[in-house]
């Protein structure tokens, strides 16, 4: 029976019908009528920024020999979101990678929420493994093999450093500069110092993707950006000389060799032993290799040329000589002491290295024969704190500012320092006696010594030492200005010091004869720094040619014995190679 | 058109079971592209676990327990207040809507709504004479207590904050008053009062909510949006994109893209978007028609019930579900701003499913009672 008027309940029916009708209408509108429009919006929304790769700058030596090259590294990732059977996947991967099944299952579990970004399993699998994995990708769609840009160090020297996968901490501080989580970044050495220049800038493409994330190709009217390649570095390093230096230094001792162009401050060779293989840091190393590096007491990771400090021994005497000459404390021709193998001071005996004594000595004799007794005598005339200021002028107590990270500064004490650290007696002149011959508390890096000897050789100019000569971009040089400071020192003083270096290598009763080279006159100073650990540290500083110096060489060998025997021949060989001559190798 | 009451009850049961099955298959599709199916198994356990509750509420005699409804009010109050007390009350996205006891968490407002319906039905059917005196002048004094209860419940839910649930509670209240034949003019005035206060609340309340509503209106009017505003419209837009990608026939189960982290809340608030994408216009229309008949049949049962108490209870429970359905679908079709309301029987979520299942059980229970009492129905179905 139909009633003529709507009952109250009828309103309900019609209002419900109306509401659902509205919903259906809008469904129809969105799904059928405007489906195409939204498809377009969907397309606009679902684009991806695909980062283009960029080329990391190459590092060349001064003769344009590449010291490092970019190589593809095949890395394997897993896409957590696409895993179907994690047990089977882990089984398959463990058979092909050097990871255990349990470890892979654990990695998958730990990253189970990171479904967007693929998880790195191994950053360097061989080509064969990569092919094997790629063949099985249809069965295990979660496996991803990507070629990444790694580095191969042709020259395995410390100063180059190495690159590695960006760490979380590094990512956080570099991400604004366009770094991705999978990027490689310079970890130490030049790779780190020049990271910003070497890296280049990644461009990008705007890519349209469909629902499944497959690319349609480039987005219409998209504004992609071209990549900018990293700057190439051209160093002042001579690769051949560098290799020779590394060959000459003993492998079983911590040792360092710096060769520097004293006219510019450019470092020609910078070797440190023992070495490590930087390529292992890029492509991954096994536990055993890492252990061998960490457990080596000579610390292969440490670059001894600038990152370690040692007592300089007798090569420091030149600085003392410069000070007394500058301040006219002695007459260089005066035979100040009659060396009888040492001197007694404050109830203690301070021995000369030559126990039978040198006899009567003036300043030149004392440098030539490295007579300690003469320099002990100088301690009576010297004010420690004033002398410290002189040491500061030559920059030996601060970093040289070389273009590399983690440089260490040298150290020279003041009387206050002694009062503070030797509480019982504080500062006594006895300490100064030791300092005069480069022993005791004074500490230097081989690099800072190279700068000091360069300054003596080039007329008192203290250069900021540097590895990089210029940037090389698109066939064009980009010059780098390096600081230099003129040290206030008299010409006569420098001339005397050069004369003494000459004498120490070339005259009778010399100590550095082993550094001599055919046709080129070498000057130099030996050093044998005593230390509680055992044999003396062998030092040699060389300058050549003596009448118009071009190259300064510092050799340091920890517990290497005497500077004359262990260090001087190395300097000679380096200089000989540099000038295309032969070392003489005679006392 | 005339259908036996018994048949209607059966239809409701069939629709209910059918919806549950749809819900399971959709959840299965959503969780299919990941290897962990924890959520899926959890939901199945909830569904199985709700069967005894369904039976309990299907057999219980409400006439006997209606006196306890008054005391349930305090329980509801307690639940709502507990959201503010850690560690029971949990803060998610700056809102205290959840209670967590052990591994089970639920929104107290879900239960508060049920309790409010129970008490309101009890009160109105007990005081039938008051209904006669419900004109505008007399309503405040005659219905002071229930209005007070509503204001307290609504106030507590509003400051969780949960604006949409507050509005739903209000609509349930009005709908029950309407079914109870409170004077229409009174209902209209109450409605207008709430609309005005809601507008004022939006204007002077939370700034964030206000800008969200303004952005929504601007978006629907096709105005240009700033970058922040586009971000705000991310959810609704993803919902529309998911719907429209379904077209007429849908992409087919498991093949949708929206669930792969494109669409936010694919298992709960935006589950209808998944339905639209994977089963197309046809599938979502079928779902809407199922809901339509569920509500229509349930209201018919309310109309045919023998007592006002049963009528109000059935109607109340039906409205409770209906508003969830309407709000959820309206959000996905971008008719109202985005809000967190689940789709009954389809959305993932154990406690909501339990409450909705119990609602069906209660409706069938009350209808069964009155049918047995009077034998064949004497009423005409609309």
Contacts between the chains, C-beta under 8 A, distances in Angstrom:
chain1	res1	chain2	res2	distance
A	1	B	380	6.3
A	3	B	380	7.9
A	7	B	382	7.3
A	8	B	181	7.5
A	9	B	299	7.7
A	9	B	303	5.3
A	9	B	382	5.8
A	10	B	382	5.5
A	12	B	299	5.9
A	12	B	382	8.0
A	13	B	296	6.9
A	13	B	299	7.7
A	13	B	382	4.8
A	16	B	292	6.9
A	16	B	295	5.9
A	16	B	296	6.3
A	16	B	299	7.4
A	16	B	322	7.5
A	17	B	292	7.5
A	19	B	326	6.0
A	20	B	288	6.0
A	20	B	289	7.9
A	20	B	291	7.5
A	20	B	292	4.6
A	22	B	335	7.6
A	23	B	288	5.9
A	23	B	326	7.3
A	23	B	329	5.3
A	23	B	330	6.9
A	23	B	333	6.5
A	23	B	335	7.8
A	24	B	285	6.2
A	24	B	288	5.9
A	26	B	333	4.3
A	26	B	334	7.8
A	26	B	335	6.2
A	27	B	243	7.2
A	27	B	276	7.1
A	27	B	281	6.1
A	27	B	284	5.6
A	27	B	285	6.6
A	27	B	288	7.1
A	27	B	333	6.3
A	28	B	281	6.5
A	30	B	240	5.8
A	30	B	243	5.0
A	30	B	244	5.2
A	30	B	276	8.0
A	30	B	333	6.3
A	30	B	334	7.8
A	31	B	243	5.7
A	31	B	244	5.9
A	31	B	246	5.7
A	31	B	247	6.0
A	31	B	248	7.1
A	31	B	276	6.3
A	31	B	280	6.7
A	31	B	281	4.1
A	31	B	284	7.2
A	32	B	247	7.0
A	32	B	248	6.3
A	32	B	281	5.6
A	34	B	244	6.6
A	35	B	244	4.7
A	35	B	245	7.9
A	35	B	247	5.0
A	37	B	244	7.7
A	38	B	240	5.9
A	38	B	241	5.6
A	38	B	243	7.7
A	38	B	244	3.4
A	38	B	245	7.4
A	39	B	244	6.6
A	39	B	245	7.0
A	41	B	237	7.3
A	41	B	241	6.4
A	42	B	241	4.6
A	42	B	244	7.4
A	42	B	245	6.5
A	45	B	237	7.5
A	45	B	241	6.8
A	46	B	262	7.8
A	81	B	33	7.0
A	81	B	34	6.7
A	81	B	260	7.6
A	83	B	35	5.3
A	84	B	35	6.8
A	85	B	35	7.8
A	86	B	35	6.3
A	112	B	36	7.0
A	115	B	34	7.5
A	115	B	261	7.0
A	116	B	261	7.5
A	211	B	245	6.9
A	211	B	251	8.0
A	211	B	256	7.8
A	211	B	257	3.2
A	212	B	257	6.6
A	213	B	260	8.0
